[in-house]
Amino acid sequence: VDIAHQRVIRDGVTRSLTPTESKLLHILLRNAGHALHTDFLIDRLWPLQDVRKDALRVYVHRLRAKVEPDAGHPRYIQTVQGVGYQFTRF
């Protein structure tokens, strides 16, 4: 993970991150092991906008596609039912 250059290198392939994806990944990494509420994440990503939870789900989906070995079965960016998301280290 290279937050400064907004990219992830997985399996030798560099994947560019959008500014929002980069910020989301940074927040998740800084709080690894802790479940972060969706409202907390939305407030951090879009502090001055009224954004729906669907937008967050889209960005999590896109980020998983770039970070996870198998986005359909995420190992790192976990959904915590009734709360939000958590980055899990292995």
N, C-alpha and C positions, 0 to 999 in steps of 0.2 A: 504494500500500500504506500503510495506516494501522494499524500494530501497536498503538499506544496505545489505539485505539478498536475494535480487533479487526474490521477491515473492509478490503475491497479494492474499489476502484472500477475497473471495466472497461467500456469502451464507454459511459461515462456512467451506468452502473448500479452502485449500491452493493450489495455482497454481504457479509453478516455472516459472521464467522468464529467458530467455537467456540474456547474457550480452547486446546484441543489443536491445532487447525488453526493458530491464531495463533502458538503457540509453535513448531510445526514450520516454518512459513514464516519466522519470525524466525531460527531456527537455520540454515536453508538460505540465507537472504539474507546472514547474517553470514559464511558460508563459501562464498559464490558462487565458482564456478569450481573448487571442490574436491569430489571425490567423498567422500561421508560414508557410512561403513559402517552397515549396518542396525542392528547391535548398539549402535553409538555413539548413533544416533538414538533407539533404544528406551530406552537408559539415561538419555538426557537428557529424554525425554518422560514416562517412567514409572519414576523412579529407585527407588521402593520397592515396585514390583509386578513380578510374573513375567508378562510380556506376550509373546505370540507374534508372530512376524513378520507374520502375517496381519492383525493389528490395525494395524500400520504401513501395510501396503498399502491398507487401507480408508481411512485418513486421507489418504494421498497421493492416492488416487483422488478423494476428496471435495474436497481442496484444488485439484487440477488442474481440476475442474469449475468452480471459482470464479475461478481465476487465468488459466487458459489460454484463448486464443481458440478452440481446438479441442482439447478434452481427449483425444480419440482419437489426436491427433498432437501431443503436447506439445512446446512450444518452450522452455519455461523450466525445468520440473521434469523432469529427465531421469533415466531409469533407467540405472544403470551396472551392467551384467551382472557378477555375481559379487561386487559390492561393496555397492551400495546406491543412493543418490540424490545428485543434484547440481543446484544451481540454475545455469542458464546465462543470462548476460546477452547481449542482442543490441544 
